[in-house]
Amino acid sequence: MDETMTTAYLERIGAARPAVAGAGALRDLQRRHLRTVPFENLSIHLGEEIELSEKALVEKVVTRHRGGFCYELNGAFAALLRALGFGVRLLAARVFDSGDETRPGIPFDHLALRVEPVDGSGPWLADVGFGAFSDGPVLLDSREEQRDTAGVFLLREGPHGDLDVFKNGTPQYRLETRPRELADFEGGCWYNRTSPSSHFTQGLVCSRTTADGRITLSGRTLKRTVGEKHSEEELPHEAAVLQAYRRHFGIVLDREPVLARTGGT
């Protein structure tokens, strides 16, 4: 990523260029990314292609002012971190099913980041593409509970050298420790955007953290969380939906995303 795009990316998330690519800067960049770049699957339901290349991912987030799901968000964030001087490796993960916490999902179900700042701290698990996850990076080598503003995180040794990542005692995903390339995630991305078994094809979502909670637009249902309080509002028509995308997520669309029909895998 060139200097011009790096500057534009920092402006997109409202961040100053860090003087040092240290742990504090990583924490600030992750927090700002989560508050400004939404986790969303709208491309699937708008019939848009999803290209797993650094150029395409950064262009979608920065130039088109959109979000994405894990491959897109963490892929783009990795490019920004590298441009700022961080050491970054892409890691593959298998997401645990909330209905069966003993079985992880398909290989390359999720993309997360191993980040090594220049201050010698870490390595850190950074993840801006898992919806409601951690607000800040999590130490990869620690096996103690780690408290974050979003919850309590714990990493445990899993089978075959993998790491099981828990949030508030619930398994989130099984993380590989070997480095991967963006192209390795093509199959997982294809499955998640086409399979009727994928939860990304079963519903619409656009969500981001806020200063005091989270805001989510799921179809025509606008959900707000402020502390422990939750509220929902049903939007009456397409114009209201498009306005909500603009107002709450900075996404300008010319038509309302509707649930796409999917064929077999």
QUIHU-V371683 format. One record per residue. OMEGA is omega in whole degrees, 0 to 359 (NA if undefined). Layout:
OMEGA
OMEGA
This chain:
184
185
181
181
177
178
180
179
178
177
179
183
176
183
172
177
182
177
180
179
183
182
179
178
178
180
180
180
180
180
180
179
181
182
185
183
187
167
184
179
188
181
180
187
173
181
180
176
175
183
180
171
182
182
182
182
179
179
180
182
188
186
182
176
179
173
179
173
197
184
182
185
180
175
178
181
177
179
179
182
178
181
181
175
177
169
185
172
175
179
178
179
175
187
176
178
180
178
179
187
178
186
174
183
185
172
180
178
184
176
176
187
167
185
178
177
181
180
177
178
178
5
184
168
177
185
176
186
181
181
181
181
181
176
180
179
182
180
182
186
180
175
176
175
179
183
180
179
179
181
180
184
181
176
179
177
177
180
174
178
178
177
174
184
181
171
181
176
181
180
180
177
177
190
171
179
178
181
179
175
180
182
180
185
182
182
178
179
179
179
185
180
182
187
174
178
180
179
178
178
185
181
177
177
172
191
174
175
175
181
183
180
183
174
186
172
181
187
177
179
179
184
178
173
177
186
179
183
180
177
178
178
177
180
192
187
184
182
179
178
181
177
180
176
180
187
188
185
180
182
180
180
178
176
181
174
176
184
182
174
180
177
179
181
NA
